[in-house]
C-alpha cells in the first residue's frame, strides 16, 4: 500500500483517467476469486443456511443502528433550531 501511495505521489501531475476503470476491473476480479474460494470451501457451503441467517441479522441490526444514530444526531443538531422557532 505504501508503494502505491508513493507511486501515486510521484505521478500526481500525470493524467490517469484510465485508472478508475482498472480499479473497477480488479475489484470485480477479486470478488470473483473470493466467490471461487468460498464455493470450493465445503464447510462454508454446508453451513450456508446458518451463515445466511446470521448475515441477515447482522445486516438488519446494522441498518437499524445506523438509522437510530442518524436520527439521534439529527435531533441533537436541530434541537436548538426548534426552540428558536417557537
C-alpha positions in Angstrom: 0.0 0.0 0.0 2.8 2.4 0.8 4.4 1.7 -2.6 1.0 2.6 -4.2 0.9 5.8 -2.2 4.5 6.6 -3.3 3.8 5.9 -7.0 0.6 8.0 -6.8 2.5 10.8 -5.2 5.2 10.7 -7.9 2.6 10.5 -10.7 0.2 13.1 -9.3 0.9 15.6 -12.2 0.0 12.9 -14.8 -3.5 12.4 -16.1 -4.5 8.9 -15.1 -8.2 8.9 -16.3 -7.9 5.2 -17.1 -7.0 4.2 -13.6 -10.7 4.2 -12.4 -11.6 1.5 -15.0 -8.6 -0.6 -13.9 -9.6 -0.4 -10.3 -13.1 -1.4 -11.1 -11.8 -4.4 -13.1 -9.6 -5.5 -10.3 -12.4 -5.2 -7.7 -14.6 -7.4 -9.9 -11.8 -9.9 -10.3 -11.2 -10.0 -6.6 -14.9 -10.6 -5.9 -15.0 -13.4 -8.5 -11.9 -15.1 -6.9 -13.5 -14.7 -3.5 -16.6 -16.5 -4.8 -14.5 -19.3 -6.3 -12.7 -19.7 -3.0 -16.0 -19.7 -1.0 -17.6 -22.1 -3.5 -14.7 -24.5 -3.1 -14.9 -24.5 0.7 -17.1 -27.4 1.8 -17.5 -26.1 5.3 -18.9 -22.8 4.2 -21.2 -24.4 1.6 -22.6 -26.9 4.2 -23.3 -24.1 6.7 -24.5 -21.5 4.2 -28.1 -21.6 5.6 -26.8 -20.7 9.1 -24.4 -18.1 7.8 -27.1 -16.6 5.7 -29.4 -16.1 8.7 -26.6 -14.6 10.8 -25.7 -12.3 8.0 -29.3 -11.2 7.7 -29.5 -10.5 11.5 -26.2 -8.5 11.4 -27.4 -6.5 8.3 -30.7 -5.6 9.9 -29.1 -4.7 13.2 -26.5 -2.5 11.4 -29.2 -0.7 9.3 -31.4 -0.1 12.4 -28.4 1.0 14.4 -27.3 3.4 11.7 -30.8 4.8 11.3 -31.2 5.3 15.1 -27.8 7.1 15.4 -28.6 9.3 12.4 -32.0 10.2 13.9 -30.4 11.0 17.3 -27.7 13.1 15.6 -30.3 14.9 13.5 -32.4 15.6 16.6 -29.4 16.9 18.6 -28.3 19.2 15.7 -31.8 20.6 15.3 -32.7 20.9 19.0 -31.6 24.5 19.2 -33.4 25.4 16.0 -36.7 24.1 17.2 -36.5 26.1 20.4 -35.9 29.4 18.5 -38.8 28.8 16.1 -41.4 28.6 18.8 
